[in-house]
Amino acid sequence: MALGAQLGVTGVNPHQDVTSALARRTGTSPADWFLVFKARYGMQVVFEAIEAARGAGDVVTQAFTCSTAVDPILAAGLRPVYADVARDSVAIDGGRLTVPDTARAVMLQHTFGIVDTGNAERLRASAHAAGALLVEDAAHCAGRMATGTEGVPLADVSIHSFGVEKMLPTRFGGAVWVSPDLADPALRARVAGDLAGLPPIGTRLDLAARTYRNQVRVLNRVPGALGRGTRRALAAARVFEPAIAPVELRGGLPYRPMAPSDWVSAQAAVALGRLDEIEAARAAVVATYLRELAGLVEVPGAVAGATPLVRFPFFAADGATAERLVAELGGQGVYAGRWYRPALFPGVTEPGRYGYDPADPALQVTRDLVERVVNLPTRVTEPEATRISALVRAALHA
């Protein structure tokens, strides 16, 4: 049997290959999945449909996130309001959440790929009691969703990413699942229709997607300020598609929503066929970190055993220690991340546009975790994870 067939890829219609793969993994119907060029644009379509149907209002979200998770809210004409996160899941704390009457949606973010079903059920109950939708941000765990006791997805809408530094080794693409049981059939029809009617990306963006990996390899060899300047120049000339565009630090998005090209979907289809293998490898690395760093660092409580995470998060004793760890690990060639320090990562240039007040007394846990977070790569081998853990231990004891 050919490799493509073994992976569930027919090659006849790559878009159908992707929706079928996602449906098989989640126990849903392919007809309820819609593909987008980037997950953030799918989110924008959803929020624009909600705003058109129900009017201006709020989306309850979190500040322990990337700016690109909030930009679609703003682009749709809705207002982000920030709720505090739970230490166990680094998602909005369903046990302490009060949803305002002005809310149109509540975000359930599976931060780093942590899926806390109990918390998700509380968020769903609070959102629905206020007449709001529960929108699941599954960008870090494509093909995984929070489900109830019978395996039915808890969210009304679920957003999945195939983008840069996510679970799949792809760089572009995303998918949106829209519940067939959405309580508002007219809204459901509008969301689904708007997503299904998206035009595909044009030749320029398709070429940028095809050449992205080689571009990054070359740019990574250009040192310091020269490399950063070259990236900006290429992005300004629209021959390089950056992971985060400058406008996405100012509350905007560079394009109107679009569907992926055949090539983008074909890459995602092949990668989804290998997702079991990818998740198993990452879960083994997470288990290694948990074992090697047990008792030394604070890990979110919902990270238990072998869990496939896009990054392995932990919290240092304080902010100074967190920064020292990132610097020392970087000096040893380890890409230790600051996701998400600062809040609205990597830091927005117009904070007033986002309506985020870092001194908000209701966001105490968010501020604490933002200050102390460090995360380790999971796209490494188990021996490399053991080596990285030893470097963390040595740095902590220095």
C-alpha positions in Angstrom: 0.0 0.0 0.0 1.3 3.5 -0.9 2.4 5.7 2.0 -0.3 8.3 1.2 -3.0 5.7 1.4 -1.6 4.4 4.7 -1.8 7.9 6.1 -5.4 8.3 4.9 -4.4 10.7 2.1 -6.1 10.2 -1.2 -4.5 13.1 -3.0 -7.7 13.6 -5.0 -9.0 16.4 -2.8 -6.5 17.4 0.0 -9.1 19.6 1.7 -11.4 16.5 2.1 -8.4 14.5 3.3 -7.9 17.0 6.1 -11.5 17.3 7.2 -11.9 13.5 7.1 -8.8 13.1 9.2 -10.0 15.6 11.8 -13.4 13.9 11.9 -11.9 10.5 12.5 -9.8 11.7 15.3 -12.6 13.5 17.1 -15.6 11.4 16.4 -17.3 14.2 14.4 -18.6 14.6 10.9 -16.3 16.0 8.1 -19.2 18.2 7.1 -18.8 20.2 10.3 -15.1 21.1 9.6 -14.0 24.1 7.6 -10.5 24.9 6.5 -8.7 28.3 6.7 -5.3 29.7 5.8 -4.5 30.4 9.4 -6.5 29.6 12.5 -6.7 33.3 13.6 -8.7 34.0 10.4 -11.1 31.2 11.2 -11.6 32.8 14.6 -12.3 36.1 12.9 -15.0 34.7 10.7 -16.7 33.2 13.8 -16.6 36.4 15.7 -17.8 38.5 12.8 -20.8 36.2 12.4 -21.5 36.4 16.1 -21.3 40.2 16.0 -23.5 40.4 12.9 -26.1 38.2 14.5 -26.1 39.4 18.0 -24.6 42.9 17.9 -21.5 44.4 19.6 -20.5 42.9 22.9 -17.7 41.2 24.8 -15.6 38.1 24.4 -14.2 36.7 27.7 -10.6 35.7 27.1 -7.3 35.5 28.8 -4.1 37.6 28.8 -1.8 34.6 29.2 -1.9 34.1 25.4 -0.5 35.4 22.1 -1.7 38.7 20.7 -2.9 36.8 17.6 -5.5 35.1 19.8 -7.1 38.5 20.7 -6.6 40.2 17.3 -9.6 38.4 15.7 -11.9 39.6 18.5 -10.9 43.2 17.8 -11.0 42.7 14.0 -14.6 41.5 14.4 -15.7 44.6 16.3 -16.0 42.9 19.6 -14.4 43.8 22.9 -12.0 41.5 24.8 -12.5 41.3 28.5 -9.9 39.3 30.5 -10.6 36.7 33.1 -8.1 35.1 35.5 -6.6 31.7 34.7 -6.4 28.6 36.8 -3.0 27.4 38.0 -3.7 23.8 37.0 -4.6 24.4 33.4 -3.5 28.0 32.6 -6.9 28.4 31.0 -9.7 30.7 32.2 -10.7 29.5 35.7 -14.2 28.1 35.3 -14.6 28.0 39.1 -14.2 31.7 39.5 -15.6 33.0 36.3 -18.6 35.4 36.2 -19.8 35.9 32.6 -21.2 39.4 32.0 -24.6 39.8 30.2 -22.8 41.6 27.4 -20.7 38.5 26.6 -21.1 37.0 23.2 -18.5 34.2 23.7 -16.1 32.7 26.3 -12.8 31.4 25.2 -11.5 28.0 26.3 -7.8 27.9 25.5 -5.9 24.6 25.8 -2.7 26.4 26.7 0.4 24.4 25.6 -2.1 21.5 24.8 -3.4 21.1 28.3 -7.0 19.8 28.1 -8.7 20.1 31.5 -12.2 18.5 30.9 -13.6 19.5 34.3 -12.7 23.1 33.9 -14.0 23.0 30.3 -17.4 21.8 31.6 -17.6 24.7 34.1 -16.7 27.2 31.4 -19.4 25.7 29.1 -22.0 26.0 31.9 -21.2 29.6 32.7 -21.1 30.6 29.0 -24.4 29.0 28.2 -26.1 30.4 31.3 -25.2 33.9 30.0 -26.4 33.1 26.5 -22.8 33.1 25.2 -21.0 30.6 23.0 -18.1 28.5 24.2 -15.3 28.9 21.6 -12.4 26.4 22.0 -8.9 27.5 21.1 -7.2 24.2 20.4 -4.3 25.8 18.5 -1.8 23.9 20.6 -3.5 20.5 20.2 -4.8 20.1 16.7 -7.2 17.2 16.5 -7.9 17.1 20.3 -11.0 18.6 21.9 -12.5 18.8 25.3 -15.4 16.3 25.4 -18.1 15.3 27.8 -18.8 11.9 29.4 -20.2 10.5 26.1 -17.3 11.8 24.0 -19.3 14.7 22.6 -17.3 18.0 22.1 -18.2 20.6 24.8 -17.5 23.6 22.7 -19.9 25.3 20.3 -17.0 26.1 18.0 -13.4 24.7 18.0 -10.4 26.3 16.4 -7.4 24.2 15.4 -4.0 25.4 14.0 -1.5 23.8 11.7 0.8 26.9 12.0 4.3 27.7 13.1 5.4 26.1 16.4 2.3 24.1 16.8 1.8 20.3 17.1 2.2 19.5 13.4 5.4 20.1 11.5 3.5 22.3 9.0 3.7 26.0 8.9 0.3 27.1 7.6 -3.3 26.1 7.7 -6.0 25.7 10.3 -9.5 24.3 10.7 -12.8 25.3 12.5 -15.3 22.8 13.8 -18.9 24.2 14.2 -21.2 22.1 16.4 -24.2 20.7 14.5 -26.1 21.1 17.8 -25.5 24.8 18.2 -28.5 26.2 20.1 -29.0 29.0 17.6 -29.5 27.3 14.2 -29.5 30.6 12.3 -26.2 31.6 13.8 -24.8 28.1 13.1 -25.8 28.4 9.4 -24.2 31.8 9.1 -20.9 30.7 10.7 -20.8 27.6 8.5 -21.8 29.4 5.4 -19.2 32.2 5.9 -16.4 29.6 6.5 -17.5 27.5 3.5 -17.5 30.5 1.2 -14.0 31.8 1.9 -11.8 32.3 -1.2 -8.5 30.4 -1.4 -5.2 32.3 -1.0 -3.7 33.7 -4.1 -0.5 32.8 -5.9 1.7 35.1 -3.8 0.7 33.7 -0.4 0.8 30.2 -1.8 4.4 30.8 -2.9 5.3 32.3 0.4 3.9 29.2 2.2 5.8 26.9 -0.1 9.1 28.7 0.4 8.7 29.6 4.1 10.8 26.8 5.5 13.8 27.5 3.2 13.5 31.2 3.8 13.7 30.7 7.6 16.7 28.5 7.2 18.5 31.2 5.4 17.4 34.0 7.6 18.4 32.1 10.7 22.0 32.3 9.4 21.9 36.1 9.2 23.2 37.4 12.5 21.5 39.9 14.9 20.1 43.1 13.8 20.9 42.4 10.1 18.7 39.3 10.3 15.8 41.1 12.0 16.0 43.9 9.4 16.1 41.4 6.5 13.0 39.7 7.9 11.1 43.0 8.2 12.1 44.1 4.7 11.0 40.8 3.2 7.8 40.9 5.1 7.1 44.5 4.0 7.7 43.4 0.4 5.2 40.6 1.0 7.6 37.9 -0.1 8.0 36.5 3.4 5.0 35.6 5.6 6.1 36.1 9.3 4.6 34.1 12.2 3.4 37.4 13.7 3.0 40.5 11.5 3.6 44.0 12.9 -0.1 44.9 12.5 -0.8 41.8 14.8 0.8 43.7 17.7 -1.5 46.6 17.1 -4.8 44.8 17.3 -5.2 44.1 13.6 -4.8 41.3 11.0 -3.0 41.7 7.7 -5.6 40.0 5.5 -9.2 39.2 5.2 -10.0 35.6 6.0 -9.1 33.1 3.3 -9.1 29.3 2.7 -5.9 27.4 2.2 -4.5 26.4 -1.2 -4.4 22.8 -2.3 -0.7 22.7 -1.4 -1.2 23.9 2.1 -4.0 21.4 2.7 -1.9 18.6 1.2 0.9 19.2 3.7 -1.6 19.2 6.6 -3.2 16.0 5.4 0.1 14.1 5.4 1.1 15.6 8.8 -2.3 14.6 10.3 -1.7 11.0 9.1 1.4 11.0 11.3 -0.2 12.7 14.3 -0.4 9.6 16.5 3.3 9.2 16.1 3.9 12.9 16.7 1.8 13.0 19.8 3.4 9.8 21.2 6.9 11.3 20.8 5.9 14.6 22.5 4.1 12.8 25.3 7.2 10.7 26.0 9.3 13.9 26.2 6.8 15.4 28.6 7.0 12.3 30.8 10.8 12.6 30.8 10.6 16.2 31.9 8.1 15.3 34.6 10.3 12.6 35.9 13.6 14.5 35.7 12.3 17.7 37.2 10.0 16.3 39.8 10.0 18.4 43.0 12.3 21.1 41.5 9.8 23.2 39.6 6.1 24.1 39.6 4.2 22.4 36.8 0.5 23.0 36.0 -1.5 20.3 37.9 -3.4 19.2 34.8 -0.2 18.0 33.2 -0.2 14.4 34.4 1.8 11.5 33.0 2.5 11.3 29.3 0.5 14.3 27.8 1.3 15.5 24.3 2.2 19.2 24.7 3.5 21.7 22.2 5.9 23.1 24.9 6.5 21.9 28.4 5.7 24.7 30.9 6.9 25.2 34.4 7.1 28.2 36.7 10.3 29.3 38.4 10.5 30.7 41.9 10.4 34.2 40.7 10.7 36.4 37.5 14.5 36.9 37.9 15.1 33.1 38.1 12.8 32.5 35.1 14.8 35.0 33.0 18.1 33.5 34.2 17.0 30.0 33.2 16.0 31.1 29.7 19.3 32.9 29.2 21.4 30.1 30.5 19.6 27.4 28.6 19.9 29.5 25.5 23.6 29.7 26.0 23.6 25.9 25.9 21.8 25.8 22.6 18.4 25.1 24.2 15.4 27.0 22.9 13.7 27.7 26.2 10.6 29.8 25.7 9.0 32.7 27.4 5.5 31.8 26.3 3.7 34.0 27.5 5.9 36.7 29.0 4.9 39.4 28.5 1.1 38.9 28.5 -0.4 39.2 25.0 2.9 37.7 23.8 5.3 38.8 22.4 4.2 42.2 23.7 1.8 44.6 22.0 2.7 48.0 20.8 -0.7 49.6 21.5 -1.9 48.0 24.8 -4.8 50.5 25.0 -6.3 48.9 21.9 -6.4 45.6 23.6 -8.1 46.9 26.8 -5.7 45.0 29.0 -4.8 46.4 32.4 -1.8 44.5 33.8 -2.6 46.0 37.3 -6.2 44.6 37.2 -6.6 43.1 40.7 -8.8 40.4 39.3 -5.9 39.0 37.3 -3.6 38.1 40.2 -2.9 34.5 39.0 -2.3 35.6 35.5 0.3 38.2 36.5 2.1 35.7 38.8 2.3 33.0 36.1 3.3 35.4 33.4 6.2 36.6 35.5 7.5 33.1 36.3 6.8 31.0 33.2 9.5 29.0 31.4 8.8 26.4 28.7 11.0 23.7 27.2 10.9 22.2 23.7 9.0 19.0 23.2 10.0 18.4 19.6 13.2 16.7 20.8 14.2 13.2 21.6 13.9 11.6 25.0 17.7 11.6 25.5 17.8 15.3 24.6 15.0 16.0 27.1 17.1 14.2 29.7 20.0 16.4 28.8 17.9 19.6 28.9 16.5 18.6 32.3 20.1 18.2 33.7 20.9 21.7 32.4 17.8 23.0 34.2 18.8 21.3 37.5 22.3 22.6 37.2 21.0 26.2 36.6 18.6 26.0 39.5 21.4 24.8 41.8 23.9 27.4 40.6 
